[in-house]
Amino acid sequence: MTTSSHTPKPFSMMADALESAADTFEQAAASAPESARRAARVTKRALGLGVFKAFYGISYGIVYSGVFLTELLPEQSAVRRALTEGAEAAIDARHKAKKQDQGQGFFRSAPGARRTCRNHA
């Protein structure tokens, strides 16, 4: 009875393992750029969502607080009327400035300020 024909040879097993490892590394190297692009997209999306939520929370908190404080004041209060009319005037001024800026291609800036941002809206 000869067992040498059925016994695996250590060097051939090592060669097979090395070949399999080399194939795996080649596949990983080939897919690395796509994996990096995918990771960058996911990171950018997560960061963008985090920034959006942070600024949404800030905006909501400021506006809600202003409205809440305004409603605490008596309806005939000069302070309440000033806050309401000031908010309306600010909204109207922004709409008017936005209409003027549409044909210029630049964001509206203070007099004397350099214009460096292009309007991509």
C-alpha positions in Angstrom: 0.0 0.0 0.0 1.4 3.3 -1.0 0.2 6.4 0.7 2.4 8.8 -1.3 -0.1 9.1 -4.1 -2.9 10.1 -1.8 -0.9 12.4 0.5 -0.9 16.0 -0.5 2.4 17.5 -1.2 3.2 20.4 1.1 5.0 22.4 -1.6 2.1 22.1 -4.0 -0.3 23.2 -1.3 1.8 26.2 -0.5 2.0 27.1 -4.2 -1.8 26.9 -4.5 -2.2 29.0 -1.4 0.2 31.6 -2.7 -1.4 31.7 -6.1 -4.8 32.1 -4.5 -3.5 35.0 -2.3 -1.9 36.6 -5.3 -5.2 36.4 -7.2 -7.1 37.9 -4.2 -4.6 40.8 -4.0 -4.9 41.4 -7.8 -8.7 41.6 -7.5 -8.5 43.9 -4.5 -6.0 46.2 -6.3 -8.3 46.3 -9.4 -11.3 47.2 -7.3 -9.6 49.7 -5.0 -10.1 52.8 -7.1 -13.9 52.1 -7.5 -14.1 51.3 -3.7 -12.4 54.6 -3.0 -14.8 56.5 -5.2 -17.7 54.8 -3.6 -16.4 55.6 -0.1 -15.8 59.2 -1.2 -19.4 59.5 -2.4 -20.8 58.1 0.7 -18.7 60.3 2.9 -19.6 63.4 0.9 -23.3 62.5 1.1 -23.1 62.0 4.9 -21.1 65.2 5.4 -23.6 67.1 3.3 -26.5 65.7 5.2 -24.8 66.6 8.5 -24.2 70.2 7.4 -27.8 70.5 6.1 -29.2 69.2 9.4 -27.0 71.5 11.5 -28.0 74.6 9.5 -31.6 73.6 9.4 -31.6 73.3 13.2 -30.0 76.7 13.6 -32.4 78.3 11.2 -35.4 76.7 12.8 -34.3 77.6 16.3 -33.7 81.3 15.4 -37.0 81.7 13.5 -39.1 79.7 16.0 -37.6 81.7 19.0 -38.3 85.0 17.2 -41.9 84.0 16.5 -42.4 82.7 20.0 -41.0 85.8 21.6 -43.1 88.0 19.3 -46.3 86.2 20.2 -45.5 86.6 23.9 -45.8 90.3 23.5 -49.3 92.0 23.7 -50.9 92.4 20.2 -50.9 96.2 20.5 -47.3 96.4 21.6 -45.0 98.7 19.6 -42.1 96.1 20.0 -44.3 93.4 18.6 -45.4 95.5 15.7 -41.7 96.6 15.0 -40.5 93.0 15.0 -43.3 91.9 12.6 -42.8 94.8 10.3 -39.1 94.5 10.4 -39.3 90.8 9.4 -41.7 91.6 6.6 -39.4 94.5 5.3 -36.4 92.1 5.4 -38.2 89.5 3.3 -39.4 92.2 0.8 -35.9 93.6 0.5 -34.4 90.2 -0.1 -37.0 89.5 -2.8 -36.3 92.8 -4.5 -32.5 92.2 -4.4 -32.9 88.7 -5.8 -34.9 90.1 -8.7 -32.1 92.7 -9.4 -29.4 90.0 -9.1 -30.9 87.6 -11.6 -29.6 89.5 -14.7 -26.2 90.3 -13.3 -24.7 86.9 -12.7 -23.1 87.8 -9.4 -24.3 87.8 -5.8 -25.3 91.2 -4.5 -22.5 92.6 -2.4 -21.9 95.7 -0.3 -20.7 98.9 -2.0 -17.0 98.7 -2.6 -16.8 95.0 -2.0 -15.1 92.8 -4.6 -17.4 90.5 -6.5 -15.8 87.1 -6.6 -18.7 84.6 -6.4 -20.6 83.5 -9.5 -24.4 83.0 -9.1 -25.1 79.4 -9.9 -28.7 79.4 -8.8 
